[in-house]
Structures are given as C-alpha cells and as structure tokens.
Amino acid sequence: MRGFKRVCLHACLLGGLFVILLPIYLAFVAASLQAQDFLSAPTPFLPGGQFFHNIKTVLFEGMAVTGGHAISTMLFNSFIMALVIAFGKIAVSLLSAYALIYFDFPFKKLMFWMIFLTLMLPVEVRIVPTFQVAANLNLLNSYTGLTLPLIASATATFLFRQFFMTLPSELLEAAKLDGAGPIHFFKDILLPVSKMNIAALFIIMFIYGWNQYLWPLVITSESKMATIVMGIQYLAGVADQIPQWHYIMAIALLAMLPPLMIIIVMQQLFEKGLLETDK
C-alpha cells in the first residue's frame, strides 16, 4: 500500500513537471523553426534547425517593429530596471523598517499604517498622477523615470518590520553598551542577520521589476528605452500581419534567462529566507 502511494505521488509530481515544462518546450520548438513551418498544420512537436539563427537575429539584428533596435538593448534596459528596483526597494524598506522599530517619534504608528495603506494603491491605480509628476520632472525616456516611481514598497517594509520585531532587544542594548551608534548597529548587526530575508526579497523584487509592462509602456516613447516585455508585445501586436512566432518565442526564451539565473544563483539564500525560523 505504501509503495502504491509512493507511485501515485511520483506520478503526480511528474505530471506537474510535464505541465510546467510543456509550454517551455513548445516555445523552444517554435524558436527553432521558420515562420511558415510553425504555422502549418499539424503543429510540429520536434525542433527544427533554425534555433541559433533565430536567436542571433533577434539578439543582434534590429527589426522594424522594434524601431531598428536589437533585443539585446531591451534586455539591458530590463536588467537595469529590475536591478535598480530590487536594490532600491530593499534599501528604502530596510531604512523605513529600521526607523519604525528602533526610533521613537510622534505619530509612528500612523506613519506605519500610512505606508501599509499604499498597498491599496499600486502603480496601475495611480498611473495618471505618477506620469504627470514624472513628466513635470523631465523623467520621461530615462532610467530614472523607469525605476524611481516603483522603488517604494510597503510589502518589503512590512516584512522587514516583522522580522526586526522578532530580534531580541538585548542586541540593541549590547550595541549601546559597546558604544555603537545607530549607523553601526544597523550596518554591523541588523544587516548581517537580515541577509537571508534580503536575498529572498531581492529575487522577488527583481522578477517584479523584470516583468513590468504597463509603466514602461507609459513612461517611454522612444524605442531605445523599451524593455524586453515591450519587445515581445511589439512583435505579437503587429497590425495586418501574421505574428512572427518563431521570433516571439525566441525572445520569450531569452527573457526567461536573467530571472532564471538569479534564482539559480541565489536559490539557497532564497529558501532560507522564506523557511528559516531560527533567527
């Protein structure tokens, strides 16, 4: 009976793995064919021989729908945007959570709830006033405009605040006895014990920044500042033409690589940051 349960469990796991990997495999098949081959019936399930040619075309050769810019430029824009957003969110959230826990000032609880209530106002809700502010500050078509309005994060502030509340108060008292000021306490004690949480949030925030579509679409009007998600939409939304699915799937596979590499490199820290309870 136990063996039967184990077989069923492994069958369910393999079935889930198949469901997850099938779209990726079909994207790889489409990226390895020519346009007419992929659109022919029946849909081919075996890879072709054009994979590296299609990857080279989208990566280094500009296309008309992308304004003549290669996808490598969009990958670079997305990487800069995701990296700045991830580091910016973590830095701002760490400092704000540190102030909320270890400093006493008037209306501290009110400040916390005002920060927390911003969860009800994502960028999609406040996109018009945010765009007006960015336009008045001349932030259009710039990395500052792509990243600065998305840096503040109530979620990360809340998570760091909850983590700081679990730390024993003796840490602060010992630091004061040793003559450590607020900056040294933050740098030498809080940051080292928070590295697991920082790593977990970095991955989440990096993927959040990488997958942004609506804000880059609004804040940029020049194709040279487009992101990789916008590049996929450019090819898929061509009017009066058949979408070039072999190029679209090649770009989609390239767009998966940076977040995948971040997850692989930081996987252990990510798991510890989410699961470790013995702080």
ZAMARGU-4260 file (C-alpha; in steps of 0.2 Angstrom, whole numbers, plus 5000, padded with zeros to 4 digits):
<rodrens>
0) 5000/5000/5000 | 5014/5012/5004 | 5023/5008/4988 | 5007/5012/4978 | 5005/5029/4987
5) 5023/5032/4983 | 5020/5028/4964 | 5005/5039/4964 | 5014/5053/4972 | 5028/5052/4960
10) 5016/5051/4945 | 5008/5067/4951 | 5025/5076/4953 | 5030/5070/4935 | 5013/5076/4929
15) 5015/5093/4936 | 5033/5094/4930 | 5026/5089/4912 | 5013/5103/4913 | 5026/5116/4918
20) 5039/5111/4905 | 5027/5108/4890 | 5025/5127/4886 | 5044/5130/4888 | 5047/5115/4876
25) 5034/5121/4863 | 5042/5139/4864 | 5059/5131/4861 | 5051/5121/4846 | 5044/5137/4839
30) 5060/5146/4841 | 5069/5133/4831 | 5058/5133/4816 | 5054/5146/4802 | 5038/5156/4802
35) 5029/5145/4789 | 5034/5129/4797 | 5026/5133/4814 | 5010/5140/4807 | 5007/5124/4796
40) 4995/5111/4802 | 4998/5100/4812 | 5008/5109/4824 | 5026/5102/4824 | 5032/5094/4840
45) 5050/5092/4835 | 5063/5105/4835 | 5070/5112/4819 | 5087/5118/4814 | 5084/5137/4815
50) 5086/5140/4833 | 5103/5148/4834 | 5099/5158/4818 | 5083/5165/4826 | 5092/5169/4842
55) 5106/5178/4833 | 5093/5188/4823 | 5083/5194/4837 | 5098/5197/4849 | 5109/5207/4837
60) 5099/5212/4822 | 5086/5226/4824 | 5069/5224/4817 | 5056/5237/4810 | 5043/5234/4824
65) 5056/5237/4837 | 5062/5253/4830 | 5078/5246/4822 | 5085/5241/4840 | 5091/5224/4844
70) 5083/5214/4858 | 5100/5215/4867 | 5096/5233/4870 | 5079/5229/4878 | 5087/5215/4888
75) 5099/5228/4895 | 5086/5240/4899 | 5075/5227/4908 | 5091/5221/4918 | 5095/5239/4923
80) 5077/5242/4928 | 5075/5226/4938 | 5091/5228/4947 | 5088/5246/4952 | 5071/5242/4958
85) 5076/5227/4968 | 5091/5237/4976 | 5080/5252/4979 | 5066/5244/4986 | 5077/5234/4998
90) 5087/5249/5004 | 5071/5260/5006 | 5062/5246/5015 | 5076/5242/5027 | 5079/5260/5032
95) 5060/5263/5035 | 5058/5247/5045 | 5073/5251/5055 | 5066/5268/5059 | 5049/5261/5063
100) 5056/5249/5076 | 5071/5257/5084 | 5067/5275/5084 | 5053/5284/5094 | 5045/5299/5085
105) 5027/5307/5085 | 5014/5298/5075 | 5025/5282/5072 | 5010/5270/5071 | 5001/5282/5060
110) 5016/5283/5048 | 5017/5264/5048 | 4998/5262/5043 | 5000/5276/5030 | 5014/5266/5022
115) 5004/5250/5024 | 4989/5258/5016 | 4999/5261/5000 | 4996/5243/4996 | 4979/5248/4990
120) 4986/5260/4978 | 4998/5250/4966 | 5005/5259/4951 | 4991/5254/4939 | 4979/5264/4950
125) 4989/5280/4952 | 4997/5279/4935 | 4990/5296/4928 | 4996/5307/4943 | 5013/5297/4943
130) 5015/5300/4925 | 5011/5319/4927 | 5024/5320/4941 | 5037/5311/4931 | 5034/5322/4916
135) 5035/5338/4926 | 5052/5332/4932 | 5058/5328/4915 | 5060/5309/4919 | 5052/5303/4903
140) 5063/5291/4892 | 5076/5289/4906 | 5081/5275/4918 | 5076/5286/4932 | 5059/5288/4926
145) 5058/5269/4923 | 5063/5265/4941 | 5061/5279/4954 | 5041/5278/4954 | 5042/5259/4958
150) 5055/5259/4971 | 5044/5262/4987 | 5037/5246/4993 | 5025/5244/5008 | 5026/5225/5007
155) 5045/5224/5009 | 5044/5237/5023 | 5031/5227/5032 | 5041/5211/5030 | 5057/5219/5037
160) 5047/5227/5051 | 5040/5210/5056 | 5057/5202/5056 | 5065/5216/5066 | 5052/5214/5079
165) 5057/5196/5082 | 5075/5201/5086 | 5079/5201/5104 | 5080/5218/5112 | 5097/5213/5120
170) 5105/5216/5103 | 5102/5234/5104 | 5106/5235/5122 | 5123/5226/5119 | 5127/5238/5105
175) 5124/5253/5116 | 5135/5246/5129 | 5149/5244/5116 | 5147/5262/5111 | 5139/5258/5094
180) 5128/5272/5087 | 5113/5269/5076 | 5123/5268/5060 | 5135/5255/5067 | 5121/5245/5074
185) 5112/5245/5058 | 5127/5241/5047 | 5136/5228/5059 | 5121/5219/5067 | 5105/5221/5058
190) 5111/5219/5040 | 5121/5203/5043 | 5106/5195/5052 | 5094/5200/5038 | 5104/5194/5023
195) 5093/5179/5021 | 5077/5190/5020 | 5086/5202/5009 | 5091/5188/4997 | 5073/5182/4996
200) 5066/5199/4994 | 5079/5203/4981 | 5073/5188/4970 | 5055/5193/4971 | 5058/5212/4968
205) 5070/5208/4953 | 5057/5197/4945 | 5044/5211/4949 | 5054/5224/4940 | 5059/5212/4926
210) 5040/5209/4922 | 5034/5227/4922 | 5025/5231/4906 | 5012/5245/4909 | 5023/5258/4917
215) 5037/5256/4905 | 5024/5257/4891 | 5018/5274/4898 | 5034/5282/4903 | 5044/5278/4887
220) 5040/5284/4870 | 5057/5280/4862 | 5061/5263/4856 | 5078/5263/4863 | 5071/5263/4881
225) 5059/5249/4878 | 5060/5234/4889 | 5060/5215/4884 | 5042/5213/4889 | 5038/5228/4877
230) 5048/5219/4864 | 5038/5204/4864 | 5022/5214/4863 | 5029/5224/4848 | 5031/5208/4838
235) 5015/5200/4844 | 5004/5215/4841 | 5009/5219/4823 | 4993/5225/4814 | 4988/5217/4797
240) 5002/5205/4798 | 5005/5187/4804 | 5014/5187/4821 | 5032/5181/4819 | 5030/5167/4832
245) 5047/5160/4829 | 5055/5177/4834 | 5042/5180/4848 | 5046/5163/4856 | 5065/5166/4854
250) 5063/5182/4863 | 5052/5174/4877 | 5066/5161/4880 | 5079/5175/4881 | 5068/5185/4893
255) 5067/5170/4904 | 5086/5168/4906 | 5091/5183/4918 | 5077/5179/4931 | 5081/5160/4930
260) 5100/5164/4933 | 5096/5175/4948 | 5085/5161/4955 | 5098/5148/4952 | 5112/5158/4960
265) 5103/5163/4975 | 5092/5148/4977 | 5099/5143/4994 | 5098/5160/5002 | 5080/5162/4995
270) 5074/5146/5003 | 5082/5150/5019 | 5075/5167/5019 | 5057/5160/5017 | 5059/5145/5028
275) 5071/5148/5041 | 5063/5151/5058 | 5078/5150/5070 | 5084/5168/5068
</rodrens>
